[in-house]
């Protein structure tokens, strides 16, 4: 998966996507079904657990109930139990075909940017997980790091990530337009996470699976949307609105209001 092809061996669109998000991220977050002829582009912190469990169960069902259970119990294990085809497994010309051909449907689930960032901080930073370490290092270099990575304030988190270019951001808060290669990929649908519950008929059409229904296996939701006023100030929201302006514009979101 980490063996990146030479740029000259990549197709035109594939090469642009790799330049935007990196080869490793392309492989981790791109889920291909050659049987059902679709590509799901994963946006971390935008319903990705539910999507991988649901679509993963769909793909695994051809191999039996045991694999379905294994996939749905381990939705984020992309290397050992994923039923999807990954980009590195395809010849460059076939990967280019998958990313560009009208014979494949391509879709993603996106999320209101401010709520997504809060969810990322609540899950990854306050628990001191590995995603907090690069931010802690930046704050240390700036002479304003707290005692531990898990103590990074929300304001400092927003300040650091908003100053980073997308390529250097962790995928959990990378700008979504760059995460899915929106400038280069032609999508059939961009579904708002906020509308996911009512979008399963549409997802059934996109995946060639009428009657597709979700199974909400996400065991640790952060419910960030209901805690916006607890953590955001008008200044922080303005900072996010500027740094993630492309996401707000591309996906038709309005910047939330507090109160």
C-alpha positions in Angstrom: 0.0 0.0 0.0 2.9 2.4 0.7 4.6 1.5 -2.6 3.7 4.6 -4.5 3.9 4.3 -8.3 6.1 6.7 -10.2 4.2 9.8 -11.2 4.7 9.0 -14.8 2.9 5.7 -14.3 -0.3 7.3 -12.8 -3.2 8.4 -14.9 -3.9 12.1 -15.2 -6.7 12.3 -12.7 -5.1 9.7 -10.3 -1.9 11.8 -10.3 -3.7 14.9 -9.4 -5.6 13.2 -6.5 -2.3 11.7 -5.2 -0.8 15.2 -5.3 -3.6 16.6 -3.3 -4.1 13.9 -0.6 -1.1 11.6 -0.9 -0.8 8.0 -2.1 -1.2 6.5 1.4 -4.4 8.5 2.1 -5.8 7.6 -1.3 -5.4 3.9 -0.4 -6.7 4.2 3.1 -9.8 6.2 2.3 -10.9 5.0 -1.2 -13.2 2.0 -1.2 -13.8 0.4 -4.6 -16.4 -2.2 -5.5 -15.6 -3.8 -8.9 -18.7 -6.0 -8.7 -21.2 -3.2 -7.9 -19.2 -0.6 -9.8 -19.0 2.2 -7.3 -16.3 4.1 -5.3 -17.0 5.4 -1.8 -14.6 8.2 -0.9 -14.3 8.3 2.9 -14.2 11.5 4.8 -13.1 10.7 8.4 -15.5 12.1 11.0 -18.3 12.2 8.5 -20.2 9.0 9.2 -17.3 6.8 7.9 -17.8 4.1 10.5 -21.5 3.7 9.6 -20.7 3.8 5.9 -17.9 1.2 6.1 -19.9 -1.1 8.2 -22.9 -0.9 5.9 -21.2 -1.0 2.6 -18.6 -3.4 3.9 -21.3 -5.7 5.0 -22.8 -5.5 1.6 -19.5 -6.4 -0.1 -18.7 -9.1 2.4 -22.1 -10.8 2.1 -20.9 -12.5 -1.1 -18.4 -14.5 1.1 -20.7 -15.4 3.9 -22.0 -14.3 7.3 -18.7 -14.8 9.1 -16.9 -12.2 7.0 -19.9 -9.8 7.3 -19.5 -10.0 11.1 -15.8 -9.6 10.9 -16.0 -6.6 8.7 -18.7 -4.9 10.7 -16.9 -5.5 14.0 -13.7 -4.0 12.5 -14.8 -1.2 10.2 -11.5 0.8 10.5 -9.2 -2.2 9.8 -8.5 -1.4 6.2 -5.7 -3.9 5.6 -6.7 -7.3 7.1 -10.5 -7.5 6.7 -11.6 -5.0 4.2 -13.8 -6.5 1.5 -13.2 -3.5 -0.8 -10.6 -3.3 -3.6 -8.0 -0.7 -2.8 -6.2 1.5 -5.3 -2.8 -0.1 -4.9 -4.3 -3.4 -6.0 -5.2 -2.1 -9.5 -3.0 -1.5 -12.5 -2.7 2.3 -13.1 -4.8 2.3 -16.2 -7.6 0.4 -14.4 -7.5 2.7 -11.4 -7.8 5.7 -13.7 -10.8 4.1 -15.3 -12.4 3.6 -11.9 -11.8 7.2 -11.0 -13.1 8.7 -14.3 -15.4 6.3 -16.1 -19.2 6.9 -16.2 -19.5 3.1 -15.7 -18.7 3.7 -12.0 -20.6 5.8 -9.6 -18.6 7.9 -7.1 -19.9 9.4 -3.9 -18.9 10.7 -0.5 -20.6 11.7 2.7 -19.5 15.2 3.9 -20.2 17.1 7.1 -20.6 20.7 8.3 -17.0 21.7 8.8 -17.2 23.3 12.3 -19.1 20.3 13.8 -16.6 17.9 12.1 -13.6 19.7 13.7 -15.2 19.7 17.1 -15.9 15.9 16.7 -12.3 15.4 15.8 -11.0 17.3 18.8 -13.4 15.5 21.2 -12.4 12.0 20.0 -8.8 12.4 19.0 -7.3 15.2 21.0 -9.0 15.1 24.4 -8.1 11.5 24.7 -4.5 12.1 23.7 -4.6 9.8 20.8 -1.8 9.7 18.2 -3.4 12.4 16.1 -2.8 14.9 18.9 1.0 14.4 18.8 1.8 16.6 15.7 -0.3 19.4 17.1 1.4 19.1 20.5 4.8 19.3 18.7 3.8 22.5 16.9 2.6 24.0 20.1 5.8 23.0 21.8 7.8 24.7 19.1 5.7 27.8 19.6 6.3 27.7 23.3 2.7 27.3 24.3 2.1 23.6 24.7 0.1 22.3 27.7 1.5 19.6 30.0 0.1 16.7 27.9 -1.3 16.3 24.4 -4.7 15.4 25.8 -4.8 18.9 27.4 -4.6 20.8 24.1 -7.4 23.4 24.2 -10.0 23.6 21.5 -8.9 27.1 20.7 -5.3 26.0 20.2 -6.4 23.0 18.2 -8.3 25.3 15.8 -5.5 27.8 15.6 -3.0 25.1 14.6 -5.0 23.1 12.1 -6.4 26.2 10.4 -2.9 27.4 9.7 -1.8 24.1 8.0 -2.2 23.3 4.3 -4.5 20.4 3.6 -1.6 18.0 2.7 -0.1 18.5 6.2 -3.4 18.1 8.0 -4.5 14.8 9.6 -7.3 13.3 7.5 -9.7 13.6 10.4 -9.7 17.4 9.9 -8.3 17.8 6.4 -10.3 20.1 4.2 -12.9 17.8 2.7 -12.7 19.2 -0.8 -9.0 18.1 -0.8 -9.7 14.8 1.1 -11.9 13.6 -1.8 -10.2 15.3 -4.6 -13.2 17.3 -5.5 -11.4 19.4 -8.1 -10.5 16.4 -10.1 -13.1 13.7 -9.4 -16.6 13.8 -11.0 -19.0 12.7 -8.3 -22.5 11.3 -8.7 -23.5 12.4 -5.2 -22.2 14.3 -2.2 -24.4 13.4 0.7 -24.6 15.5 3.8 -24.1 13.5 7.0 -27.0 15.5 8.5 -29.2 13.9 5.8 -27.7 10.4 5.9 -30.7 8.9 7.7 -33.0 9.7 4.9 -30.5 9.0 2.1 -30.3 5.2 2.1 -32.6 4.9 -1.0 -30.2 7.1 -2.9 -27.2 5.1 -1.6 -29.0 2.0 -2.8 -29.2 3.5 -6.3 -25.5 4.5 -6.2 -24.4 1.0 -5.1 -26.7 -1.0 -7.3 -28.3 -2.4 -4.1 -32.0 -1.5 -3.9 -33.3 -1.8 -0.3 -29.9 -1.0 1.2 -30.4 0.0 4.8 -27.9 1.3 7.4 -26.8 -0.5 10.5 -25.7 2.1 13.1 -22.8 0.3 14.6 -20.9 3.5 15.6 -20.3 2.8 19.3 -18.6 6.1 20.2 -20.5 9.0 18.6 -19.3 12.4 19.9 -22.6 14.3 19.2 -20.5 17.3 18.4 -23.4 19.1 16.7 -25.2 19.5 20.1 -22.1 20.9 21.8 -21.2 23.7 19.5 -22.0 26.6 21.9 -20.0 24.9 24.6 -16.8 25.1 22.7 -17.0 27.7 19.9 -16.8 31.4 20.2 -17.8 33.8 17.3 -14.0 34.3 16.7 -13.3 30.6 16.4 -16.2 30.1 14.1 -14.9 32.9 11.9 -11.5 31.3 11.9 -13.0 28.0 10.7 -15.2 29.7 8.1 -12.2 31.3 6.5 -9.9 28.3 6.7 -12.6 25.9 5.4 -14.3 28.3 3.0 -13.9 25.9 0.1 -15.8 23.2 2.0 -18.6 25.6 3.0 -19.0 26.7 -0.6 -18.6 23.4 -2.4 -21.1 21.5 -0.1 -23.6 24.3 0.4 -23.3 24.6 4.1 -23.9 27.8 6.1 -21.6 28.7 8.9 -23.4 27.8 12.1 -24.8 30.5 14.4 -24.3 30.3 18.2 -27.2 30.6 20.5 
